[in-house]
Amino acid sequence: MDPDFDEFLHVPARLSIVALLAPAEWVEFAFLRDSLETSDSALSKHLSALAGAGYVEVRKDREAGTRRTRVRLTSAGREAFQRHAAALERLVAAARSTV
């Protein structure tokens, strides 16, 4: 197995979350939920796991009386995603070369 392959990050929901976060500075919780077509509780569970691993930062603010939750990749999360994506690309390249 490629040493850059991250089994924790490879869970489909987590991988989808970090892929959505990668091109952005901060992303709204609602955008993630709607893009992934998941529930608040399922998304919260995955974000907690990613935050616990140091891959994301979750910020909760109040603006004009409205609660707002935003999420971003940490530098460690961004590096982990880039390494994992490179491992996946190598895996796909190897599969293509044997076909």
C-alpha positions as CSV (number, residue, x, y, z in Angstrom):
1,M,0.0,0.0,0.0
2,D,1.2,3.5,-0.8
3,P,2.4,5.2,2.4
4,D,0.6,8.4,1.4
5,F,-2.8,6.6,1.2
6,D,-4.7,7.8,4.3
7,E,-7.3,5.3,5.4
8,F,-8.9,7.7,7.8
9,L,-9.3,10.3,5.1
10,H,-10.5,7.8,2.5
11,V,-13.9,7.3,4.1
12,P,-16.1,8.6,1.3
13,A,-17.9,11.3,3.3
14,R,-14.6,12.6,4.8
15,L,-12.9,12.6,1.4
16,S,-15.8,14.5,-0.1
17,I,-15.7,17.1,2.7
18,V,-12.0,17.8,2.3
19,A,-12.3,17.9,-1.5
20,L,-15.0,20.6,-1.1
21,L,-12.8,22.5,1.4
22,A,-9.6,22.3,-0.6
23,P,-10.2,25.2,-3.0
24,A,-11.7,27.5,-0.4
25,E,-10.6,29.5,2.6
26,W,-13.8,29.0,4.7
27,V,-16.9,27.1,3.7
28,E,-20.4,27.4,5.3
29,F,-21.7,24.3,7.1
30,A,-25.0,24.6,5.1
31,F,-23.0,24.5,1.8
32,L,-21.2,21.3,2.8
33,R,-24.5,19.7,4.0
34,D,-26.3,20.6,0.8
35,S,-23.4,19.7,-1.5
36,L,-23.0,16.3,0.2
37,E,-26.8,15.8,0.5
38,T,-26.4,14.7,4.1
39,S,-28.0,15.5,7.4
40,D,-26.7,18.0,9.9
41,S,-25.9,15.2,12.4
42,A,-24.0,13.1,9.9
43,L,-22.0,16.1,8.7
44,S,-21.3,17.1,12.3
45,K,-20.0,13.6,13.1
46,H,-17.6,13.7,10.3
47,L,-16.4,17.2,11.0
48,S,-15.8,16.3,14.6
49,A,-13.7,13.3,13.5
50,L,-11.8,15.5,11.0
51,A,-11.3,18.2,13.7
52,G,-10.1,15.6,16.1
53,A,-7.5,14.4,13.6
54,G,-6.4,18.0,13.1
55,Y,-7.6,18.2,9.5
56,V,-10.2,20.9,9.8
57,E,-11.0,23.9,11.9
58,V,-14.7,24.6,12.8
59,R,-15.7,28.1,13.8
60,K,-19.1,29.0,15.2
61,D,-20.1,32.7,15.2
62,R,-23.2,34.8,15.7
63,E,-24.0,37.4,13.1
64,A,-27.1,39.5,13.5
65,G,-28.5,37.0,15.9
66,T,-28.0,34.1,13.5
67,R,-25.7,31.2,14.3
68,R,-23.1,30.6,11.6
69,T,-20.8,27.6,11.3
70,R,-17.8,27.8,9.0
71,V,-15.2,25.2,8.3
72,R,-11.7,25.2,6.7
73,L,-8.9,22.8,6.2
74,T,-5.9,23.2,8.4
75,S,-2.5,23.2,6.9
76,A,-2.1,19.6,8.1
77,G,-5.5,18.7,6.5
78,R,-4.5,20.3,3.2
79,E,-1.2,18.4,3.2
80,A,-2.9,15.1,4.1
81,F,-5.5,15.7,1.3
82,Q,-2.7,16.5,-1.3
83,R,-0.7,13.4,-0.3
84,H,-3.8,11.2,-0.4
85,A,-4.9,12.5,-3.8
86,A,-1.4,11.9,-5.1
87,A,-1.6,8.3,-3.8
88,L,-5.0,7.8,-5.5
89,E,-3.6,9.2,-8.8
90,R,-0.6,6.7,-8.6
91,L,-3.1,3.9,-7.9
92,V,-5.2,4.8,-10.9
93,A,-2.1,5.2,-13.1
94,A,-0.9,1.8,-12.1
95,A,-4.3,0.3,-12.9
96,R,-4.3,1.9,-16.3
97,S,-0.9,0.7,-17.2
98,T,-1.9,-2.9,-16.6
99,V,-5.0,-2.8,-18.7
